[in-house]
Amino acid sequence: MRPLFLLFLGAALCYANTDSNQPKIESLMDNVLVLMVPYIRGRVYVNLTCGEAYQNQPVFWKENGVELKPALQGNHVKVLVVELRGGNYSCHQSPDGRYLNHTTILVQPERDNRSIILQEKSPKGGHIHCSAPNYKGSFHCTWTRSTNRPMAAVLLVTAERDLKNIPCVLDANGSGVHCNDTICRISEEQHSISLTVYIRSYSLLEKHTKTFFLRDIVRPANLPNLHTSDMKVFSWGYPETWDKPCAFFPLQFQVKVVPSGHDCSSMEPLVNTATEQTQYEVRVKVKKFVFCVKAQDKITNGPFNQWSSCKVNKHEVKCSSDTGLQP
């Protein structure tokens, strides 16, 4: 893992102004300007400043490391951004001289929930999926890049609850983030969490926001110690990561018995029931079957964890706490 706030150096002041005919320009972070456009085609001039310290010095500008033609000189300049082609504009003491400062211009189309960079998890789930193993405040959110934007990079991630920042750490592969909300633990949630991901591909920037309560994303870990001694009564335990005492944080379990050769998602179960107990006696006539069980928070009826299962084949039983199947 690595800290979130990354990618751009320095603390130089970037300056831009607009008029009523220009799209809105915002400063996202040090050295980064975002051009908000309602469409991807057009021509926009953006004002840049190298820095107040270079007011009376010769200043030469480059775009993406290449000297502009015609040459652009001066502490205050105006650059043309065409369509989605932003870029990195750096200023130097001479055409081949010392680097002084830079401003990166990114373009963010203002459109409804469509995304070029990220794949949609589901129409209801959006582009970001979040889960938590319990109510202690830690949660994990993930996203998936589109196949035609595999090198897209996360620029910034922010998380907050009730205007208070929540510390987060970006996953090493840049496809997720771990956050730890130390503000709200077991107490009743009064305010939702807002997570925002800024991700870029070349000069294109997208902003994705997901708002949720911890109680809506808590998913128990896989059930441990699923076993049977007589191939009739099956027992399991509460996940080690689940909140205690269990009486205060009860789980409820869905139990399915499906024919041999079927997986737990089978639509032809021999048994399909719910229980609050951590054991269940199977009463079916067949000698070969698959026993399946998964859990959810009883109080909130939150998301289920993955199925755990035992395959029963006459005199042999093989149990697994992780079938790899989605709930």
Long-range contacts (C-beta under 8 A, 24 or more apart in sequence): 1-169, 1-170, 1-171, 1-172, 1-178, 2-169, 2-170, 2-172, 3-169, 3-170, 4-154, 4-156, 4-157, 4-168, 4-169, 4-170, 4-177, 5-29, 5-156, 6-170, 7-153, 7-155, 8-32, 8-104, 10-101, 10-102, 12-51, 12-101, 12-102, 12-103, 13-49, 13-51, 13-52, 14-48, 14-49, 14-103, 15-47, 15-48, 15-49, 16-46, 16-47, 16-48, 17-47, 28-106, 28-155, 28-156, 28-198, 28-205, 29-155, 29-156, 31-101, 31-102, 31-103, 31-104, 32-103, 32-104, 32-106, 32-155, 33-103, 33-104, 33-105, 33-106, 34-106, 34-107, 34-108, 34-205, 35-81, 35-86, 35-105, 35-106, 35-107, 35-108, 36-108, 36-110, 37-107, 37-108, 37-109, 37-110, 38-109, 38-110, 38-111, 39-109, 40-83, 40-84, 40-107, 40-109, 41-83, 42-82, 42-83, 43-80, 43-81, 43-82, 44-80, 44-81, 45-78, 45-79, 45-80, 45-81, 46-78, 46-79, 46-80, 46-81, 46-105, 47-76, 47-77, 47-78, 48-76, 48-77, 48-78, 48-79, 48-89, 48-103, 49-75, 49-76, 50-75, 50-76, 50-91, 50-100, 50-101, 51-75, 51-91, 51-100, 51-101, 54-91, 54-100, 54-101, 57-93, 58-93, 58-94, 59-91, 59-92, 59-93, 59-100, 60-91, 60-92, 60-93, 60-94, 60-95, 60-97, 61-89, 61-90, 61-91, 61-92, 62-89, 62-90, 62-91, 62-92, 63-87, 63-88, 63-89, 64-88, 65-90, 67-95, 71-95, 79-105, 81-105, 81-107, 84-109, 84-202, 84-203, 84-204, 85-203, 86-203, 87-203, 105-203, 106-155, 106-200, 106-203, 106-204, 106-205, 107-203, 107-204, 107-205, 108-204, 108-205, 108-206, 108-207, 109-204, 115-146, 115-206, 115-208, 116-146, 116-149, 116-201, 116-204, 116-206, 117-145, 117-146, 117-149, 117-152, 117-199, 117-200, 117-201, 117-204, 117-206, 118-143, 118-144, 118-145, 118-146, 118-152, 118-199, 118-206, 118-208, 119-143, 119-144, 119-145, 119-146, 126-208, 126-210, 127-208, 128-195, 128-197, 128-208, 128-210, 130-195, 130-210, 130-212, 130-217, 131-217, 131-218, 131-219, 131-303, 132-214, 132-217, 132-218, 132-219, 133-218, 133-219, 133-220, 133-221, 133-239, 133-241, 133-242, 134-218, 134-220, 134-241, 134-242, 134-243, 134-249, 135-185, 135-186, 135-214, 135-215, 135-218, 135-243, 135-249, 136-185, 136-186, 136-243, 137-180, 137-181, 137-182, 137-183, 137-184, 137-185, 137-214, 138-178, 138-179, 138-180, 138-181, 139-178, 139-179, 139-181, 139-193, 139-214, 139-217, 140-176, 140-177, 140-178, 140-179, 141-176, 141-177, 141-179, 141-195, 141-197, 141-210, 142-171, 142-175, 142-176, 143-175, 143-176, 143-197, 143-199, 143-208, 144-175, 145-175, 149-201, 151-201, 152-199, 152-200, 152-201, 153-199, 153-200, 153-201, 154-197, 154-198, 154-199, 155-198, 155-199, 155-200, 155-205, 156-197, 156-198, 157-195, 157-196, 157-197, 157-198, 158-195, 158-196, 159-193, 159-194, 159-195, 159-196, 160-193, 160-194, 161-191, 161-192, 161-193, 161-194, 162-190, 162-191, 166-193, 181-214, 184-214, 186-243, 189-213, 189-214, 189-215, 215-297, 215-300, 215-302, 216-300, 216-302, 217-302, 217-303, 218-297, 218-300, 218-302, 218-303, 219-296, 219-302, 219-303, 219-304, 219-305, 220-251, 220-295, 220-296, 220-297, 220-305, 221-305, 222-305, 222-306, 222-308, 222-321, 222-322, 223-253, 223-293, 223-294, 223-295, 223-305, 223-308, 223-321, 224-321, 225-321, 226-293, 226-308, 226-309, 226-310, 226-319, 226-320, 226-321, 227-310, 227-319, 228-291, 228-310, 228-312, 228-317, 228-319, 231-312, 231-317, 232-281, 232-282, 232-283, 233-279, 233-280, 233-281, 233-282, 234-279, 234-280, 234-281, 234-282, 234-291, 234-293, 234-310, 235-278, 235-279, 236-278, 236-279, 236-293, 236-308, 237-278, 238-278, 239-295, 239-305, 249-297, 249-299, 250-276, 250-297, 250-298, 250-299, 251-276, 251-295, 251-296, 251-297, 251-298, 252-276, 252-295, 252-296, 252-297, 252-298, 253-277, 253-278, 253-280, 253-293, 253-294, 253-295, 254-293, 254-294, 254-295, 254-296, 254-304, 255-280, 255-291, 255-292, 255-293, 256-291, 256-292, 256-293, 257-282, 257-284, 257-289, 257-290, 257-291, 257-292, 258-289, 258-290, 258-292, 259-286, 259-288, 259-289, 259-290, 260-286, 260-288, 260-289, 260-290, 260-311, 260-312, 260-313, 262-290, 263-290, 263-309, 263-323, 263-325, 264-290, 264-292, 264-294, 264-307, 264-309, 264-323, 264-325, 265-307, 265-325, 287-312, 287-314, 288-312, 288-313, 288-314, 292-323, 294-327, 303-327
